[in-house]
Amino acid sequence: MKRILITGAAGFLGSHLCDRFIKEGYYVIGMDNLITGDLKNIEHLFKLENFEFYHHDITKFVHIPGQLDYILHFASPASPIDYLKIPIQTLKVGSLGTHNLLGLARVKKARILIASTSEVYGDPLVHPQTEEYYGNVNTIGPRGVYDEAKRFQESITMAYHTFHGVETRIVRIFNTYGPRMRLNDGRVIPAFIGQALRGEDLTIFGDGMQTRSFCYVDDQVEGIFRLLYSDYVYPVNIGNPDEITIKDFAEEIIKLTGTSQKIVYHALPENDPLQRQPDISKAKELLGWEATVNREEGMKLTYDYFKSLSKEELSREEHKDFTEYIK
């Protein structure tokens, strides 16, 4: 049985990856320090013989006994609220954490796939974004801790590949959504749905003309799965190129939820990207991959998940308490 380590296993994407590799017959080792992850996302796996969980911070030394065939590095805060509240932890997981896992991959002779992000493109001057675009990032701005952590992560991964011969893969993930997203994590989909379910007005930052391209989680997982098995070592965009303005998206949410809230506007946060759309030519050519779940179908599944949350979860204003991690 092939053995795979998945970091960030209790997070949104990490938990779905655990499900996929369990389904594929792997022995899955999940690892998470639970700073932003939640055990409820993987509690259904605890009874399985081919799953184990380590509560561990990967910025500390990482040891896994026995054979290890693959590593998926998905540990990182991933929402603007998170990395504004825990900026140093965000930088450390992308730098020290990635270094530790690359060292583990080297020792175990394991193939490692790291989760990069469309944020490496910053507020792009090229549209849509191709893998060859180097980005427009403010290194010292409020979002810089996340953007630069991911850019460094890509650099050290390529260095381990070229210098040490480690088998590496790099996925650049564009906006992904689906069940298990944290309701109050500051990203637009849970924010809008949470506001709709609570009867609040929908909040748009800026004029609403900025764009996003949303990829359903099952499509994202399939792209990652195919990339892991490919022979391509350079970054690959995985995302859905179906672009929409935030204003139009807010109106779609009002229609989906059957609510009658109005849309209110606030100032756009500093360095918030105005356009986001992946060029997925490489994914199509190299992996035979493209998104298959349209936004209407994916949003219905996501809305059904959020509707199933308790009133207490829906009304929780503080999305996460990081006090114990930043003493």
C-alpha positions, 0 to 999 in steps of 0.5 A, a space after each residue: 500500500 502506497 503511503 502519502 503524507 498530507 499536511 494541512 489535512 484538517 483544512 478545507 482542501 487538505 481534508 478533501 485530498 485525504 478523502 481522495 487518496 483514501 478512495 484511491 487505496 493509499 495509506 494516508 498520514 494526515 498532519 495539521 497543527 490545527 491553527 486554521 484547520 478543524 478536526 471535524 473535517 476529517 473525523 469521519 476518517 479516524 475509524 479507518 485502518 489506512 488513516 492516521 493523524 499527527 497533531 504537529 507543526 511542520 515548522 518544527 522538525 518532521 519525522 515520519 517512521 517507515 516508508 513514504 512515497 508521496 508528500 502533499 504540502 497544503 499546510 498554510 493559512 489561506 484567507 486574508 483574515 488569517 494571514 493578517 492576524 498571524 503573519 509570522 506563522 504564515 511566513 514560517 509555514 511557507 519557508 521553514 515548513 517547506 524546508 522541513 518537508 523537502 528534507 523529509 522528501 529527500 531522505 525518504 526518496 518521496 515525490 513532493 507536491 507543494 500547494 502554491 497559489 494564484 497570489 504569486 501573481 499579485 495584482 496582475 498586469 497580465 490577463 489571464 495569468 499564465 505560468 510564465 508571468 512573474 507577478 506584481 507583488 508588494 513585498 511589504 504590503 499587508 498581503 505580502 506575507 502570504 504572497 512571498 511565503 508562496 513565492 519562496 516556497 516555489 523557489 526552494 522547491 525548485 532548488 531542491 529539485 535541481 540541486 538534490 534531485 528531489 522529485 517535485 511538483 508545484 500547483 498554483 491554485 486559483 480560487 477554490 470553493 466547496 463544502 468545509 470552507 470556514 464560514 467566517 474566513 474572509 473569502 468572498 463565497 463563505 462571506 456572502 453565503 454567511 451574510 445571506 443566511 443571517 439576513 445581513 446585507 452583502 458586503 462588497 469591497 471596492 466597486 464590485 468590478 474586480 473579478 474572480 474565477 471560482 473552481 469547485 473543490 472536486 475539480 481542483 482535487 482532480 487537477 492536483 491528483 493528475 499533476 502529482 502523477 505527471 512528469 512536469 516539475 514546473 508550476 501549473 495553474 489549476 483553476 476554472 477560467 470562468 470569470 465573473 465580477 464580484 458584483 454579478 456574483 453577489 447578485 447570483 448569491 441573492 438569487 441562489 439563497 432566495 433572500 432579499 438583502 441589498 448590496 453595500 460597498 466598502 473601501 477596497 483593501 490594500 493590494 487586493 487583486 483586481 483581476 483573477 483568471 487562470 490560463 489553463 493551457 498547460 493543465 489541458 495539454 499536460 494533464 488532460 484536465 479542465 474544470 467540469 463542475 459549473 458554478 451553478 451546480 457547485 454553488 448549490 452543493 456549497 450552499 447546501 453545506 452551509 445551510 446544514 451548519 448550526 445556528 451557533 456556527 452561523 452566528 459566530 462572529 470571530 472566525 478563529 481565535 489565534 491567541 494560543 499561537 501568538 503568545 
